[in-house]
Amino acid sequence: MRDIVLASNNAHKASEIEAMLGRDDVRVRTLADCGLASDPVEDADTFWGNARIKARAAQTLAPGVAVLADDSGLEVDALGGAPGVWSARFAGEDATDAANNAKLFAELADVPEGKRQARFVCELVFLDEAGEETHVRGTIEGVIGFEERGDGGFGYDPLFYPDAYGHERSLAEATAEEKNAISHRGCAVRALKEALA
């Protein structure tokens, strides 16, 4: 069994990535699962840069162990790519999903249909046991709707309407399997699986 330490304490994300990798010989464990604490300053201006910071910090605590880190967020064209790397903190440090969603709606209040294009981005950095880096990127294109719909997913999912669904339903209305098939993280994990094959 090969353990991969995810540079996060998000158990939901770890199990999601493990399921998407689809390998019986790989177990994705959180920092907390391994008794590790890592909270580096994510001060890069790109998703890739922040993922590298997290991966390297985690591997210094677990030398000789494979590490995976991701940084992801939402880019809205009408806002010049914002919230971008600030997606989790768009409404301030410790902001809730509801606060971030409310701020995004407020920022887009005067933006009409047809000008609300957006994408979710996921950048993954994998450091193997020797510290060699593999970097992949996944995206999903869509639009920001005018209302929140669905109670699945998290973050901006209820107001993101993917191109793949013809903007008819939000990502929060998808089943876990449907979401994994088209999501930015799903795309990135499949690219990583291919790169490591």
Biotite code that builds the C-alpha atoms (Angstrom):
import biotite.structure as struc

atoms = struc.array([
    struc.Atom([0.000, 0.000, 0.000], chain_id="A", res_id=1, res_name="MET", atom_name="CA", element="C"),
    struc.Atom([1.404, 3.380, -1.019], chain_id="A", res_id=2, res_name="ARG", atom_name="CA", element="C"),
    struc.Atom([0.469, 6.279, 1.216], chain_id="A", res_id=3, res_name="ASP", atom_name="CA", element="C"),
    struc.Atom([0.125, 9.744, -0.256], chain_id="A", res_id=4, res_name="ILE", atom_name="CA", element="C"),
    struc.Atom([-0.118, 12.587, 2.224], chain_id="A", res_id=5, res_name="VAL", atom_name="CA", element="C"),
    struc.Atom([-2.539, 15.269, 1.112], chain_id="A", res_id=6, res_name="LEU", atom_name="CA", element="C"),
    struc.Atom([-1.289, 18.667, 2.286], chain_id="A", res_id=7, res_name="ALA", atom_name="CA", element="C"),
    struc.Atom([-4.687, 19.425, 3.807], chain_id="A", res_id=8, res_name="SER", atom_name="CA", element="C"),
    struc.Atom([-6.895, 18.453, 6.723], chain_id="A", res_id=9, res_name="ASN", atom_name="CA", element="C"),
    struc.Atom([-9.948, 18.196, 4.472], chain_id="A", res_id=10, res_name="ASN", atom_name="CA", element="C"),
    struc.Atom([-11.032, 14.549, 4.847], chain_id="A", res_id=11, res_name="ALA", atom_name="CA", element="C"),
    struc.Atom([-13.742, 15.044, 2.185], chain_id="A", res_id=12, res_name="HIS", atom_name="CA", element="C"),
    struc.Atom([-11.127, 16.176, -0.339], chain_id="A", res_id=13, res_name="LYS", atom_name="CA", element="C"),
    struc.Atom([-8.830, 13.255, 0.544], chain_id="A", res_id=14, res_name="ALA", atom_name="CA", element="C"),
    struc.Atom([-11.542, 10.653, 0.032], chain_id="A", res_id=15, res_name="SER", atom_name="CA", element="C"),
    struc.Atom([-12.681, 12.373, -3.182], chain_id="A", res_id=16, res_name="GLU", atom_name="CA", element="C"),
    struc.Atom([-9.138, 12.288, -4.609], chain_id="A", res_id=17, res_name="ILE", atom_name="CA", element="C"),
    struc.Atom([-8.592, 8.686, -3.485], chain_id="A", res_id=18, res_name="GLU", atom_name="CA", element="C"),
    struc.Atom([-11.832, 7.625, -5.215], chain_id="A", res_id=19, res_name="ALA", atom_name="CA", element="C"),
    struc.Atom([-10.876, 9.477, -8.408], chain_id="A", res_id=20, res_name="MET", atom_name="CA", element="C"),
    struc.Atom([-7.435, 7.849, -8.473], chain_id="A", res_id=21, res_name="LEU", atom_name="CA", element="C"),
    struc.Atom([-9.292, 4.535, -8.419], chain_id="A", res_id=22, res_name="GLY", atom_name="CA", element="C"),
    struc.Atom([-6.371, 2.422, -7.210], chain_id="A", res_id=23, res_name="ARG", atom_name="CA", element="C"),
    struc.Atom([-6.565, -0.219, -4.513], chain_id="A", res_id=24, res_name="ASP", atom_name="CA", element="C"),
    struc.Atom([-2.856, 0.128, -3.747], chain_id="A", res_id=25, res_name="ASP", atom_name="CA", element="C"),
    struc.Atom([-2.969, 3.876, -2.959], chain_id="A", res_id=26, res_name="VAL", atom_name="CA", element="C"),
    struc.Atom([-4.298, 5.471, 0.211], chain_id="A", res_id=27, res_name="ARG", atom_name="CA", element="C"),
    struc.Atom([-4.669, 9.264, 0.439], chain_id="A", res_id=28, res_name="VAL", atom_name="CA", element="C"),
    struc.Atom([-4.271, 10.496, 4.002], chain_id="A", res_id=29, res_name="ARG", atom_name="CA", element="C"),
    struc.Atom([-4.706, 13.984, 5.433], chain_id="A", res_id=30, res_name="THR", atom_name="CA", element="C"),
    struc.Atom([-2.089, 15.765, 7.503], chain_id="A", res_id=31, res_name="LEU", atom_name="CA", element="C"),
    struc.Atom([-4.228, 15.121, 10.594], chain_id="A", res_id=32, res_name="ALA", atom_name="CA", element="C"),
    struc.Atom([-4.397, 11.400, 9.745], chain_id="A", res_id=33, res_name="ASP", atom_name="CA", element="C"),
    struc.Atom([-0.592, 11.376, 9.899], chain_id="A", res_id=34, res_name="CYS", atom_name="CA", element="C"),
    struc.Atom([-0.345, 13.467, 13.067], chain_id="A", res_id=35, res_name="GLY", atom_name="CA", element="C"),
    struc.Atom([1.180, 16.376, 11.154], chain_id="A", res_id=36, res_name="LEU", atom_name="CA", element="C"),
    struc.Atom([0.424, 20.088, 11.388], chain_id="A", res_id=37, res_name="ALA", atom_name="CA", element="C"),
    struc.Atom([1.354, 22.348, 8.496], chain_id="A", res_id=38, res_name="SER", atom_name="CA", element="C"),
    struc.Atom([-0.055, 25.779, 7.775], chain_id="A", res_id=39, res_name="ASP", atom_name="CA", element="C"),
    struc.Atom([2.397, 27.618, 5.529], chain_id="A", res_id=40, res_name="PRO", atom_name="CA", element="C"),
    struc.Atom([1.760, 31.146, 4.318], chain_id="A", res_id=41, res_name="VAL", atom_name="CA", element="C"),
    struc.Atom([0.213, 30.863, 0.851], chain_id="A", res_id=42, res_name="GLU", atom_name="CA", element="C"),
    struc.Atom([1.529, 34.076, -0.642], chain_id="A", res_id=43, res_name="ASP", atom_name="CA", element="C"),
    struc.Atom([1.996, 33.064, -4.279], chain_id="A", res_id=44, res_name="ALA", atom_name="CA", element="C"),
    struc.Atom([-0.096, 34.825, -6.904], chain_id="A", res_id=45, res_name="ASP", atom_name="CA", element="C"),
    struc.Atom([-0.959, 31.612, -8.778], chain_id="A", res_id=46, res_name="THR", atom_name="CA", element="C"),
    struc.Atom([-2.732, 28.388, -7.834], chain_id="A", res_id=47, res_name="PHE", atom_name="CA", element="C"),
    struc.Atom([0.366, 26.433, -8.871], chain_id="A", res_id=48, res_name="TRP", atom_name="CA", element="C"),
    struc.Atom([2.614, 28.548, -6.654], chain_id="A", res_id=49, res_name="GLY", atom_name="CA", element="C"),
    struc.Atom([0.397, 28.044, -3.609], chain_id="A", res_id=50, res_name="ASN", atom_name="CA", element="C"),
    struc.Atom([0.132, 24.296, -4.262], chain_id="A", res_id=51, res_name="ALA", atom_name="CA", element="C"),
    struc.Atom([3.946, 24.079, -4.392], chain_id="A", res_id=52, res_name="ARG", atom_name="CA", element="C"),
    struc.Atom([4.259, 25.955, -1.106], chain_id="A", res_id=53, res_name="ILE", atom_name="CA", element="C"),
    struc.Atom([1.863, 23.520, 0.588], chain_id="A", res_id=54, res_name="LYS", atom_name="CA", element="C"),
    struc.Atom([3.483, 20.411, -0.938], chain_id="A", res_id=55, res_name="ALA", atom_name="CA", element="C"),
    struc.Atom([7.006, 21.396, 0.031], chain_id="A", res_id=56, res_name="ARG", atom_name="CA", element="C"),
    struc.Atom([6.002, 22.367, 3.570], chain_id="A", res_id=57, res_name="ALA", atom_name="CA", element="C"),
    struc.Atom([4.242, 19.032, 4.062], chain_id="A", res_id=58, res_name="ALA", atom_name="CA", element="C"),
    struc.Atom([7.155, 17.018, 2.714], chain_id="A", res_id=59, res_name="GLN", atom_name="CA", element="C"),
    struc.Atom([9.595, 18.678, 5.108], chain_id="A", res_id=60, res_name="THR", atom_name="CA", element="C"),
    struc.Atom([7.423, 17.198, 7.897], chain_id="A", res_id=61, res_name="LEU", atom_name="CA", element="C"),
    struc.Atom([7.177, 13.793, 6.199], chain_id="A", res_id=62, res_name="ALA", atom_name="CA", element="C"),
    struc.Atom([10.464, 13.216, 4.350], chain_id="A", res_id=63, res_name="PRO", atom_name="CA", element="C"),
    struc.Atom([10.511, 10.153, 2.136], chain_id="A", res_id=64, res_name="GLY", atom_name="CA", element="C"),
    struc.Atom([6.721, 10.114, 1.812], chain_id="A", res_id=65, res_name="VAL", atom_name="CA", element="C"),
    struc.Atom([4.805, 11.086, -1.349], chain_id="A", res_id=66, res_name="ALA", atom_name="CA", element="C"),
    struc.Atom([2.855, 14.328, -0.953], chain_id="A", res_id=67, res_name="VAL", atom_name="CA", element="C"),
    struc.Atom([0.009, 15.831, -2.941], chain_id="A", res_id=68, res_name="LEU", atom_name="CA", element="C"),
    struc.Atom([-1.163, 19.433, -2.639], chain_id="A", res_id=69, res_name="ALA", atom_name="CA", element="C"),
    struc.Atom([-3.816, 21.323, -4.489], chain_id="A", res_id=70, res_name="ASP", atom_name="CA", element="C"),
    struc.Atom([-4.848, 24.896, -4.774], chain_id="A", res_id=71, res_name="ASP", atom_name="CA", element="C"),
    struc.Atom([-8.078, 25.688, -6.474], chain_id="A", res_id=72, res_name="SER", atom_name="CA", element="C"),
    struc.Atom([-10.607, 28.399, -6.887], chain_id="A", res_id=73, res_name="GLY", atom_name="CA", element="C"),
    struc.Atom([-12.949, 30.310, -9.106], chain_id="A", res_id=74, res_name="LEU", atom_name="CA", element="C"),
    struc.Atom([-12.001, 32.774, -11.845], chain_id="A", res_id=75, res_name="GLU", atom_name="CA", element="C"),
    struc.Atom([-14.708, 35.127, -13.126], chain_id="A", res_id=76, res_name="VAL", atom_name="CA", element="C"),
    struc.Atom([-13.936, 36.895, -16.405], chain_id="A", res_id=77, res_name="ASP", atom_name="CA", element="C"),
    struc.Atom([-16.043, 39.979, -15.606], chain_id="A", res_id=78, res_name="ALA", atom_name="CA", element="C"),
    struc.Atom([-13.992, 40.449, -12.430], chain_id="A", res_id=79, res_name="LEU", atom_name="CA", element="C"),
    struc.Atom([-10.625, 40.165, -14.171], chain_id="A", res_id=80, res_name="GLY", atom_name="CA", element="C"),
    struc.Atom([-10.107, 36.618, -12.890], chain_id="A", res_id=81, res_name="GLY", atom_name="CA", element="C"),
    struc.Atom([-11.145, 37.326, -9.287], chain_id="A", res_id=82, res_name="ALA", atom_name="CA", element="C"),
    struc.Atom([-11.612, 35.854, -6.786], chain_id="A", res_id=83, res_name="PRO", atom_name="CA", element="C"),
    struc.Atom([-8.813, 33.570, -8.070], chain_id="A", res_id=84, res_name="GLY", atom_name="CA", element="C"),
    struc.Atom([-6.290, 32.580, -5.402], chain_id="A", res_id=85, res_name="VAL", atom_name="CA", element="C"),
    struc.Atom([-8.447, 34.494, -2.904], chain_id="A", res_id=86, res_name="TRP", atom_name="CA", element="C"),
    struc.Atom([-11.514, 32.300, -3.525], chain_id="A", res_id=87, res_name="SER", atom_name="CA", element="C"),
    struc.Atom([-11.698, 30.904, 0.020], chain_id="A", res_id=88, res_name="ALA", atom_name="CA", element="C"),
    struc.Atom([-11.077, 34.356, 1.519], chain_id="A", res_id=89, res_name="ARG", atom_name="CA", element="C"),
    struc.Atom([-12.994, 36.509, -0.979], chain_id="A", res_id=90, res_name="PHE", atom_name="CA", element="C"),
    struc.Atom([-15.171, 38.054, 1.741], chain_id="A", res_id=91, res_name="ALA", atom_name="CA", element="C"),
    struc.Atom([-12.277, 38.182, 4.238], chain_id="A", res_id=92, res_name="GLY", atom_name="CA", element="C"),
    struc.Atom([-10.070, 35.824, 6.268], chain_id="A", res_id=93, res_name="GLU", atom_name="CA", element="C"),
    struc.Atom([-12.238, 33.054, 7.853], chain_id="A", res_id=94, res_name="ASP", atom_name="CA", element="C"),
    struc.Atom([-15.099, 33.876, 5.451], chain_id="A", res_id=95, res_name="ALA", atom_name="CA", element="C"),
    struc.Atom([-17.918, 31.340, 5.193], chain_id="A", res_id=96, res_name="THR", atom_name="CA", element="C"),
    struc.Atom([-19.147, 29.905, 1.892], chain_id="A", res_id=97, res_name="ASP", atom_name="CA", element="C"),
    struc.Atom([-22.329, 31.955, 2.328], chain_id="A", res_id=98, res_name="ALA", atom_name="CA", element="C"),
    struc.Atom([-20.354, 35.182, 2.796], chain_id="A", res_id=99, res_name="ALA", atom_name="CA", element="C"),
    struc.Atom([-18.160, 34.486, -0.245], chain_id="A", res_id=100, res_name="ASN", atom_name="CA", element="C"),
    struc.Atom([-21.201, 33.676, -2.380], chain_id="A", res_id=101, res_name="ASN", atom_name="CA", element="C"),
    struc.Atom([-22.998, 36.831, -1.224], chain_id="A", res_id=102, res_name="ALA", atom_name="CA", element="C"),
    struc.Atom([-19.976, 38.973, -2.097], chain_id="A", res_id=103, res_name="LYS", atom_name="CA", element="C"),
    struc.Atom([-19.693, 37.364, -5.528], chain_id="A", res_id=104, res_name="LEU", atom_name="CA", element="C"),
    struc.Atom([-23.379, 38.029, -6.237], chain_id="A", res_id=105, res_name="PHE", atom_name="CA", element="C"),
    struc.Atom([-22.918, 41.649, -5.117], chain_id="A", res_id=106, res_name="ALA", atom_name="CA", element="C"),
    struc.Atom([-19.867, 42.117, -7.369], chain_id="A", res_id=107, res_name="GLU", atom_name="CA", element="C"),
    struc.Atom([-21.817, 40.725, -10.344], chain_id="A", res_id=108, res_name="LEU", atom_name="CA", element="C"),
    struc.Atom([-25.094, 42.570, -9.630], chain_id="A", res_id=109, res_name="ALA", atom_name="CA", element="C"),
    struc.Atom([-24.842, 44.690, -12.789], chain_id="A", res_id=110, res_name="ASP", atom_name="CA", element="C"),
    struc.Atom([-23.290, 42.041, -15.028], chain_id="A", res_id=111, res_name="VAL", atom_name="CA", element="C"),
    struc.Atom([-25.857, 40.754, -17.544], chain_id="A", res_id=112, res_name="PRO", atom_name="CA", element="C"),
    struc.Atom([-26.416, 37.248, -18.853], chain_id="A", res_id=113, res_name="GLU", atom_name="CA", element="C"),
    struc.Atom([-23.851, 36.449, -21.515], chain_id="A", res_id=114, res_name="GLY", atom_name="CA", element="C"),
    struc.Atom([-21.087, 38.260, -19.605], chain_id="A", res_id=115, res_name="LYS", atom_name="CA", element="C"),
    struc.Atom([-20.885, 35.963, -16.553], chain_id="A", res_id=116, res_name="ARG", atom_name="CA", element="C"),
    struc.Atom([-18.356, 33.412, -17.834], chain_id="A", res_id=117, res_name="GLN", atom_name="CA", element="C"),
    struc.Atom([-16.261, 31.721, -15.168], chain_id="A", res_id=118, res_name="ALA", atom_name="CA", element="C"),
    struc.Atom([-14.177, 28.654, -14.515], chain_id="A", res_id=119, res_name="ARG", atom_name="CA", element="C"),
    struc.Atom([-13.077, 26.555, -11.609], chain_id="A", res_id=120, res_name="PHE", atom_name="CA", element="C"),
    struc.Atom([-9.338, 25.834, -11.640], chain_id="A", res_id=121, res_name="VAL", atom_name="CA", element="C"),
    struc.Atom([-7.438, 23.127, -9.783], chain_id="A", res_id=122, res_name="CYS", atom_name="CA", element="C"),
    struc.Atom([-3.654, 22.929, -9.776], chain_id="A", res_id=123, res_name="GLU", atom_name="CA", element="C"),
    struc.Atom([-2.101, 19.790, -8.277], chain_id="A", res_id=124, res_name="LEU", atom_name="CA", element="C"),
    struc.Atom([1.516, 19.409, -7.229], chain_id="A", res_id=125, res_name="VAL", atom_name="CA", element="C"),
    struc.Atom([2.695, 15.869, -6.505], chain_id="A", res_id=126, res_name="PHE", atom_name="CA", element="C"),
    struc.Atom([6.068, 15.279, -4.884], chain_id="A", res_id=127, res_name="LEU", atom_name="CA", element="C"),
    struc.Atom([7.183, 11.667, -5.031], chain_id="A", res_id=128, res_name="ASP", atom_name="CA", element="C"),
    struc.Atom([9.148, 10.024, -2.226], chain_id="A", res_id=129, res_name="GLU", atom_name="CA", element="C"),
    struc.Atom([12.372, 11.535, -3.606], chain_id="A", res_id=130, res_name="ALA", atom_name="CA", element="C"),
    struc.Atom([10.870, 15.019, -3.907], chain_id="A", res_id=131, res_name="GLY", atom_name="CA", element="C"),
    struc.Atom([10.507, 15.013, -7.701], chain_id="A", res_id=132, res_name="GLU", atom_name="CA", element="C"),
    struc.Atom([7.627, 17.267, -8.761], chain_id="A", res_id=133, res_name="GLU", atom_name="CA", element="C"),
    struc.Atom([4.745, 16.576, -11.118], chain_id="A", res_id=134, res_name="THR", atom_name="CA", element="C"),
    struc.Atom([2.339, 19.445, -11.832], chain_id="A", res_id=135, res_name="HIS", atom_name="CA", element="C"),
    struc.Atom([-1.073, 19.199, -13.511], chain_id="A", res_id=136, res_name="VAL", atom_name="CA", element="C"),
    struc.Atom([-4.005, 21.551, -14.038], chain_id="A", res_id=137, res_name="ARG", atom_name="CA", element="C"),
    struc.Atom([-7.713, 20.926, -14.457], chain_id="A", res_id=138, res_name="GLY", atom_name="CA", element="C"),
    struc.Atom([-10.506, 23.368, -15.307], chain_id="A", res_id=139, res_name="THR", atom_name="CA", element="C"),
    struc.Atom([-14.256, 23.379, -15.782], chain_id="A", res_id=140, res_name="ILE", atom_name="CA", element="C"),
    struc.Atom([-15.943, 26.173, -17.739], chain_id="A", res_id=141, res_name="GLU", atom_name="CA", element="C"),
    struc.Atom([-19.333, 27.646, -16.954], chain_id="A", res_id=142, res_name="GLY", atom_name="CA", element="C"),
    struc.Atom([-21.218, 30.764, -15.902], chain_id="A", res_id=143, res_name="VAL", atom_name="CA", element="C"),
    struc.Atom([-22.266, 32.358, -12.633], chain_id="A", res_id=144, res_name="ILE", atom_name="CA", element="C"),
    struc.Atom([-26.031, 32.128, -12.353], chain_id="A", res_id=145, res_name="GLY", atom_name="CA", element="C"),
    struc.Atom([-28.460, 34.617, -10.874], chain_id="A", res_id=146, res_name="PHE", atom_name="CA", element="C"),
    struc.Atom([-29.541, 32.330, -8.027], chain_id="A", res_id=147, res_name="GLU", atom_name="CA", element="C"),
    struc.Atom([-28.083, 29.609, -5.825], chain_id="A", res_id=148, res_name="GLU", atom_name="CA", element="C"),
    struc.Atom([-29.432, 26.147, -6.577], chain_id="A", res_id=149, res_name="ARG", atom_name="CA", element="C"),
    struc.Atom([-28.736, 22.722, -5.110], chain_id="A", res_id=150, res_name="GLY", atom_name="CA", element="C"),
    struc.Atom([-27.536, 21.493, -1.760], chain_id="A", res_id=151, res_name="ASP", atom_name="CA", element="C"),
    struc.Atom([-24.652, 19.285, -2.871], chain_id="A", res_id=152, res_name="GLY", atom_name="CA", element="C"),
    struc.Atom([-21.008, 20.276, -3.147], chain_id="A", res_id=153, res_name="GLY", atom_name="CA", element="C"),
    struc.Atom([-19.546, 23.232, -1.310], chain_id="A", res_id=154, res_name="PHE", atom_name="CA", element="C"),
    struc.Atom([-18.102, 26.685, -1.856], chain_id="A", res_id=155, res_name="GLY", atom_name="CA", element="C"),
    struc.Atom([-19.310, 28.349, -5.057], chain_id="A", res_id=156, res_name="TYR", atom_name="CA", element="C"),
    struc.Atom([-20.943, 25.150, -6.438], chain_id="A", res_id=157, res_name="ASP", atom_name="CA", element="C"),
    struc.Atom([-24.555, 26.382, -5.957], chain_id="A", res_id=158, res_name="PRO", atom_name="CA", element="C"),
    struc.Atom([-24.007, 29.393, -8.211], chain_id="A", res_id=159, res_name="LEU", atom_name="CA", element="C"),
    struc.Atom([-21.752, 27.828, -10.834], chain_id="A", res_id=160, res_name="PHE", atom_name="CA", element="C"),
    struc.Atom([-23.625, 26.496, -13.870], chain_id="A", res_id=161, res_name="TYR", atom_name="CA", element="C"),
    struc.Atom([-21.279, 24.341, -16.001], chain_id="A", res_id=162, res_name="PRO", atom_name="CA", element="C"),
    struc.Atom([-21.150, 24.527, -19.786], chain_id="A", res_id=163, res_name="ASP", atom_name="CA", element="C"),
    struc.Atom([-21.383, 20.713, -19.703], chain_id="A", res_id=164, res_name="ALA", atom_name="CA", element="C"),
    struc.Atom([-24.926, 20.996, -18.307], chain_id="A", res_id=165, res_name="TYR", atom_name="CA", element="C"),
    struc.Atom([-25.934, 23.701, -20.787], chain_id="A", res_id=166, res_name="GLY", atom_name="CA", element="C"),
    struc.Atom([-26.221, 26.127, -17.842], chain_id="A", res_id=167, res_name="HIS", atom_name="CA", element="C"),
    struc.Atom([-29.463, 24.332, -16.899], chain_id="A", res_id=168, res_name="GLU", atom_name="CA", element="C"),
    struc.Atom([-28.339, 23.237, -13.431], chain_id="A", res_id=169, res_name="ARG", atom_name="CA", element="C"),
    struc.Atom([-25.681, 24.179, -10.934], chain_id="A", res_id=170, res_name="SER", atom_name="CA", element="C"),
    struc.Atom([-22.722, 22.058, -9.903], chain_id="A", res_id=171, res_name="LEU", atom_name="CA", element="C"),
    struc.Atom([-24.416, 21.694, -6.491], chain_id="A", res_id=172, res_name="ALA", atom_name="CA", element="C"),
    struc.Atom([-27.295, 19.875, -8.212], chain_id="A", res_id=173, res_name="GLU", atom_name="CA", element="C"),
    struc.Atom([-24.985, 17.163, -9.561], chain_id="A", res_id=174, res_name="ALA", atom_name="CA", element="C"),
    struc.Atom([-24.426, 13.814, -7.879], chain_id="A", res_id=175, res_name="THR", atom_name="CA", element="C"),
    struc.Atom([-20.908, 13.156, -6.577], chain_id="A", res_id=176, res_name="ALA", atom_name="CA", element="C"),
    struc.Atom([-20.250, 10.871, -9.564], chain_id="A", res_id=177, res_name="GLU", atom_name="CA", element="C"),
    struc.Atom([-21.508, 13.466, -12.058], chain_id="A", res_id=178, res_name="GLU", atom_name="CA", element="C"),
    struc.Atom([-19.405, 16.182, -10.437], chain_id="A", res_id=179, res_name="LYS", atom_name="CA", element="C"),
    struc.Atom([-16.233, 14.066, -10.372], chain_id="A", res_id=180, res_name="ASN", atom_name="CA", element="C"),
    struc.Atom([-16.690, 13.288, -14.071], chain_id="A", res_id=181, res_name="ALA", atom_name="CA", element="C"),
    struc.Atom([-16.477, 16.959, -15.128], chain_id="A", res_id=182, res_name="ILE", atom_name="CA", element="C"),
    struc.Atom([-15.021, 18.919, -12.191], chain_id="A", res_id=183, res_name="SER", atom_name="CA", element="C"),
    struc.Atom([-11.749, 20.821, -12.218], chain_id="A", res_id=184, res_name="HIS", atom_name="CA", element="C"),
    struc.Atom([-10.392, 18.522, -9.491], chain_id="A", res_id=185, res_name="ARG", atom_name="CA", element="C"),
    struc.Atom([-11.583, 15.440, -11.379], chain_id="A", res_id=186, res_name="GLY", atom_name="CA", element="C"),
    struc.Atom([-9.815, 16.660, -14.547], chain_id="A", res_id=187, res_name="CYS", atom_name="CA", element="C"),
    struc.Atom([-6.629, 17.402, -12.606], chain_id="A", res_id=188, res_name="ALA", atom_name="CA", element="C"),
    struc.Atom([-6.620, 14.043, -10.799], chain_id="A", res_id=189, res_name="VAL", atom_name="CA", element="C"),
    struc.Atom([-7.148, 12.171, -14.077], chain_id="A", res_id=190, res_name="ARG", atom_name="CA", element="C"),
    struc.Atom([-4.233, 14.131, -15.598], chain_id="A", res_id=191, res_name="ALA", atom_name="CA", element="C"),
    struc.Atom([-2.098, 13.248, -12.572], chain_id="A", res_id=192, res_name="LEU", atom_name="CA", element="C"),
    struc.Atom([-3.062, 9.571, -12.807], chain_id="A", res_id=193, res_name="LYS", atom_name="CA", element="C"),
    struc.Atom([-2.001, 9.619, -16.471], chain_id="A", res_id=194, res_name="GLU", atom_name="CA", element="C"),
    struc.Atom([1.272, 11.429, -15.682], chain_id="A", res_id=195, res_name="ALA", atom_name="CA", element="C"),
    struc.Atom([2.167, 8.909, -12.971], chain_id="A", res_id=196, res_name="LEU", atom_name="CA", element="C"),
    struc.Atom([1.164, 5.811, -14.962], chain_id="A", res_id=197, res_name="ALA", atom_name="CA", element="C"),
])
